[in-house]
Amino acid sequence: MTRSVFLAGILGSLLTAGCAKPSAPPETGSPCDGVDCSGNGSCSVVEGAASCTCNPGFRAGAGPSCVDIDECAERTDTCQVHADCVNTSPGYRCSAFAVLALDDGSHGLEPYLLRDGVATLLADINPGGSSNPIGFAWLGEKVVFTAYDAAHGTELWITDGTPAGTKLLKDIEPGAASSNPSYLTSVGDRVFFDAFGDQQLWVTDGTEAGTVLVQATAPGGGHLYAYGLARCGARICFFSAGDTVHGTEPWASDGTAAGTQLLLDIAPSGGSIGCNGCFTSLGEKMVFPAEDAQGLQLWITDGTPAGTKLLKVINPSGNSYPNTLTLIGDRIYFSADDGRSGSEPWVTDGTEAGTVRLADLNPGAQGSTPQAFARLGDKIYALASDASGSALFALDGAGQATKLKAVGLPNKRRGQVWLTPHRGKLFFSGVDDASTGIELYVSDGTEKGTTLAKDIAPGTADSKPLPLELAASWGTAALAETFDGFYFGATDPTDGYELWLSDGTAVGTRRWADFNPGPGDGLALLP
């Protein structure tokens, strides 16, 4: 090897050793390594630190992590006031239940709690017979109702939804005689009712000592005869038929004799014609029909004399016959006759300018005579009639109406007309005289989606379906929240009047139970 080659090799080795790359520092990893946000979110690096973006129903916790939001404990749920909120992680569910009268064939009609598809007897109030509980009204988390037993007669009872918490509230007429409480109406933390055949106005706070007479006599003598009770803000509104000075007129009470007063002598010549179920809540006010010199028109009150006034003269030439008043959202929908178009659908927001006709479903003087209203989505639906007969109509609020399906409606002799929204569907009672009796119908708001749900009583027999929601408005049940399934009462030839359940399909419409085995009735929903 030559000297030059040797030197070149040495030089190359030196150059290579001198230019060797330093080794790379070990990787430190991401701040999100090992952070799974409790499996309820995703991790991201924010300003060099791990941060959790949580899924709906969770919020960021320590660690970092995602923890469940307990909407029930924090009172951020949207459950109805009497329903139980159950935390489900994530989210929550509103536990629906009802208090109603059932008959198992052994105890007679007694109060039961219906929850999660199971009925629990709250009390055998009248052993060996029926206590016929009715008038269910909420009082906070409890329900007040009337029931009969041999020792006390028909008196006031209360339940907290448990057998131990179901008891006689007060024996108003001591002994076996009855005070017959009726028209039980919730107003805040009290329930008003009348007793002794509408002769006296009473109130209860849910205690025996707090169940007291408000007023028994009317001006000029005679019994008060309070009926048609309804909530007016923090007061109770009612009609009195026993006032020999003024006749039948609207009254209000704050629960004391001094605070019980005539609202207005609308018809000084003899009474403005009160009626049961006439008062309809609209916010803190009540809308009702009454008659003065201008005929039967629509009136409004806030529960004070100064706030009781004629809302609108709908028919300047005579009676407008306001009827079927139905609260939907912040409006009341009703039928009325303006003297030109007959009875047609109207709406009011509580102002004269906001009281207008919705549509002329049956052009001409005959009118469409709407018998029920409900809302589904952004439309109002009505059961009414045109020249071709009765049908389900959709109203868009701009005067446009669409006839969805011709269907017969029950008359007073054969059953109730009703229209009830439930979980994105409309349920109603209808009849096809050619093939079926009064049966359950369902609609998704379209013509194609409006159909018979099930012929429960085959042939032309009537099953006369009646929804639990309607029963609750009458006081024949107390309903907390809306059940997932649509509960209703119906009759079939084999099993009598029982509770049924529907999802809107024929297959999904079934009897909840033959609670009173055989042809006997297991349910009472009619008032």
Stockholm file with secondary structure:
# STOCKHOLM 1.0

chainA/1-527         MTRSVFLAGILGSLLTAGCAKPSAPPETGSPCDGVDCSGNGSCSVVEGAASCTCNPGFRAGAGPSCVDIDECAERTDTCQVHADCVNTSPGYRCSAFAVLALDDGSHGLEPYLLRDGVATLLADINPGGSSNPIGFAWLGEKVVFTAYDAAHGTELWITDGTPAGTKLLKDIEPGAASSNPSYLTSVGDRVFFDAFGDQQLWVTDGTEAGTVLVQATAPGGGHLYAYGLARCGARICFFSAGDTVHGTEPWASDGTAAGTQLLLDIAPSGGSIGCNGCFTSLGEKMVFPAEDAQGLQLWITDGTPAGTKLLKVINPSGNSYPNTLTLIGDRIYFSADDGRSGSEPWVTDGTEAGTVRLADLNPGAQGSTPQAFARLGDKIYALASDASGSALFALDGAGQATKLKAVGLPNKRRGQVWLTPHRGKLFFSGVDDASTGIELYVSDGTEKGTTLAKDIAPGTADSKPLPLELAASWGTAALAETFDGFYFGATDPTDGYELWLSDGTAVGTRRWADFNPGPGDGLALLP
#=GR chainA/1-527 SS CCHHHHHHHHHHHHHHHHTCCCCCCCCCCCTTTTCCGGGTEEEEEETTEEEEEECTTEEEETTTEEEECCHHHHTCCCCCTTSEEEECSSSEEEECEEEEEEECSSSCEEEEEEETTEEEECCCSSTTSCCCCEEEEEETTEEEEEEEETTTEEEEEEECSSSTTCEEEECSSCSSSCCCCEEEEEETTEEEEEETTTTEEEEECSSSTTCEEEECBCTTSSBCCEEEEEEETTEEEEEESCCTTTCSEEEEESSSSTTEEECCCSCTTTCCCCCTTCCEEETTEEEEEEEETTEEEEEEECSSSTTCEEEECSCTTSCCCCEEEEEETTEEEEEEECSSSCEEEEEESSSSTTCEECCCSSTTTTBCCCCEEEEETTEEEEEEEETTEEEEEEECSSSCEEEEEECBCCCTTTCCCCEEEETTEEEEEEECTTTCCEEEEEECSSSTTEEEEECSSCTTCCCCCEEHHHHHHHTSEEEESCCSSEEEEEEETTTEEEEEEESSSSTTCEESCCSSCSSSCCEECCC
#=GC SS_cons         CCHHHHHHHHHHHHHHHHTCCCCCCCCCCCTTTTCCGGGTEEEEEETTEEEEEECTTEEEETTTEEEECCHHHHTCCCCCTTSEEEECSSSEEEECEEEEEEECSSSCEEEEEEETTEEEECCCSSTTSCCCCEEEEEETTEEEEEEEETTTEEEEEEECSSSTTCEEEECSSCSSSCCCCEEEEEETTEEEEEETTTTEEEEECSSSTTCEEEECBCTTSSBCCEEEEEEETTEEEEEESCCTTTCSEEEEESSSSTTEEECCCSCTTTCCCCCTTCCEEETTEEEEEEEETTEEEEEEECSSSTTCEEEECSCTTSCCCCEEEEEETTEEEEEEECSSSCEEEEEESSSSTTCEECCCSSTTTTBCCCCEEEEETTEEEEEEEETTEEEEEEECSSSCEEEEEECBCCCTTTCCCCEEEETTEEEEEEECTTTCCEEEEEECSSSTTEEEEECSSCTTCCCCCEEHHHHHHHTSEEEESCCSSEEEEEEETTTEEEEEEESSSSTTCEESCCSSCSSSCCEECCC
//
